Structures are given as structure tokens and as C-alpha cells.
Amino acid sequence: MACSSLVKLNASSSPWIGQRSVVNQRPGSSNRRVFVVRAGSYTDELVKTAKTVASPGRGILAIDESNATCGKRLSSIGLDNTETNRQAYRQLLLTTPGLGEYISGAILFEETLYQSTTDGKKFVDCLREANIVPGIKVDKGLVPLPGSNNESWCQGLDGLASRSAEYYKQGARFAKWRTVVSIPCGPSALAVKEAAWGLARYAAISQDNGLVPIVEPEILLDGDHPIERTLEGLSTRREASPETIAKYTLTMLKRRVPPAVPGIMFLSGGQSEMQATLNLNAMNQSPNPWHVSFSYARALQNSLGRYSAEGENEDAKKGMFVKGYTY
């Protein structure tokens, strides 16, 4: 499984917020290295936004598909890929009655952030009224990484500060940046370093402009490696039970993710709607140091109210119990 995690937002002590200066002392000196942290102008709002997005019982609706990807959804129901049709489709999603009861944040594509309903109401206002935080996809996609094992890196840092400032003015309060790591391709040290560096720079720029950064290092669902190898990442093509997936995933996260991180949201890509839900359910069977929920696109959109249990096992067809809700 892949995940997105809201970055650390501890206003009182975190060096992740605001500007930072370092005082280096001579080796052997009794003085320690000192980090001086100055909180940014958005600190309080960032903390509030992160807590809202990671609020209990809710998750993220990801509708940040590019125009080309959205066009594939439209063509599946016989519609042309036009801005009018994309706007109508997204209006259908964002104005769903009671959406805010289960959705805490919505990741939008840039086009959607500036769109309104057919009645002239801004989509961001529709979300706010439902207590849903508007978010925005800010990366510019993947390109080949020279010198790697046929791996990729994510572009979009150029101009990110100015774009983030404009997105904030338009009503966005959190951002998403997706980069990928491929286990069958290595992953190479270069690819891992590039992914970490890009995510860190994006996160700092986002916070500096009032946007809570969702850090999304997606471990691609490729390869036939076992789950033991996957412990260094998060995915495998060899089938494992939801309980096993939860065990290994949570083991890795507890080793690497500080408890101060507000939430970790899992994606549904590469899984059926039922698989994604069962895996998430398994990870919520015991207390976690962070809010563990979903950031789903296809798992919330594909069936559009016409779910079929065909292909699912008998237990899945009978329904399941997740956080107080029966499906």
C-alpha cells in the first residue's frame, strides 16, 4: 500500500515550521549544536488545518486527476472531455449531501480550485461550508532520473512558492506532492535521496505559504518481491492478508514516523475498493500514534453508488465493520 502523511506540525518545538538557523560549536566543546526556530506567520493556522484534515472518523477525497485522466472517466460513460463536463462531474462529487460527515479534506486539480457550481458558487466555498478543507496538487509530474536504474523524479519546485501563494489566496489550505519509489528498480540511493530532498523542499515551501504539506512517497505496486522485502517500502504483488499487510506496514511506520505527525492517509491505487478498505480496517484494530485513514480517489469514485461484490471473497460480500460503520 502507498501512503500520504501530514508532516510534523508541533508549533512549540518543531524545526519543521518556520525558519531555522544553526549554531555550530567546535568539536570537543561543552556547548551543543543549537537550533534556533522562529515560527512562521502561518503557524497557528497550519496546526489547525492539520488537525482538521486528520480529524477522527474522516479521510481525504482525492479528485486531483489531470484533465487527461478525468477524460478517461468521462469517456467511460460516453461524455466528451470538455471543461464543462469536468466541472459538472466534480460538482456532483463536491456537493454530495452529508459529504463533510466522512470527508475532512479534498485534493483538487488546479482547474477545479478556480471553478464554481452552475449556480456560481465557488467549489472552495462549498467545501468550507461542509467543514472540508480544500487542498491542491502542486507537483508537476514525474520525469526520468538520469543516472538511476530506470527510475523517476518529481518536478515542480521551480515557481512553487509563487504558485502556493496564489493557491492560498484562492482558498487552498493544504497541498499534495507525489513522488515514487520502485522496489524492483532498486531502489537506488540516488532515487531515494532525490525523493526525500524534493519532498522536504516542497514541504518547507508549502508551510512558508500557509499550506499544510501532504508528503506522498508512493511505493509503486510493481514487482513479485515478498512482503519481507516490502518492509523497506510498502507494496507487493504477492498476495498477503490484510492482517499481515497491517502488521508490516505499521511496523515500518512506527520505526520511521514521529508520533507528532497528525495523520497518515493511505491510497487506494492498484487495489479494489474492497481490498483498500479491508487493509485500512486492519490497520485500525489497535491504537496508533497517528490518525490512520484514507486518501482515496478511485475507491470513492469508481462505483458511484453501483458497487458489485463480484470477484470478492465470501466474507467481503457479507460486509464488514470499520470504525463504527457497516459497509
HELIX and SHEET records of a PDB file:
HELIX    1   1 THR A   43  VAL A   53  1                                  11    
HELIX    2   2 ASN A   67  SER A   75  1                                   9    
HELIX    3   3 GLU A   83  LEU A   94  1                                  12    
HELIX    4   4 LEU A   99  GLU A  101  5                                   3    
HELIX    5   5 GLU A  110  LEU A  113  1                                   4    
HELIX    6   6 PHE A  123  GLU A  129  1                                   7    
HELIX    7   7 LEU A  160  GLN A  170  1                                  11    
HELIX    8   8 ALA A  189  ASP A  208  1                                  20    
HELIX    9   9 ILE A  227  THR A  230  1                                   4    
HELIX   10  10 PRO A  242  ARG A  256  1                                  15    
HELIX   11  11 GLU A  273  MET A  283  1                                  11    
HELIX   12  12 ARG A  298  GLN A  301  1                                   4    
HELIX   13  13 GLU A  314  LYS A  317  1                                   4    
SHEET    1   A 9 CYS A   3  LEU A   6  0                                        
SHEET    2   A 9 VAL A 212  ILE A 219 -1                                        
SHEET    3   A 9 PHE A 174  VAL A 181  1                                        
SHEET    4   A 9 VAL A 133  LYS A 137  1                                        
SHEET    5   A 9 ILE A 103  LEU A 108  1                                        
SHEET    6   A 9 GLY A  59  ILE A  63  1                                        
SHEET    7   A 9 HIS A 291  TYR A 296  1                                        
SHEET    8   A 9 GLY A 263  PHE A 266  1                                        
SHEET    9   A 9 CYS A   3  LEU A   6 -1                                        
SHEET    1   B 2 GLN A  19  VAL A  23  0                                        
SHEET    2   B 2 VAL A  34  ARG A  38 -1                                        
SHEET    1   C 2 LEU A 142  PRO A 144  0                                        
SHEET    2   C 2 SER A 152  CYS A 154 -1                                        
SHEET    1   D 2 PHE A 321  VAL A 322  0                                        
SHEET    2   D 2 TYR A 325  THR A 326 -1                                        
END                                                                             
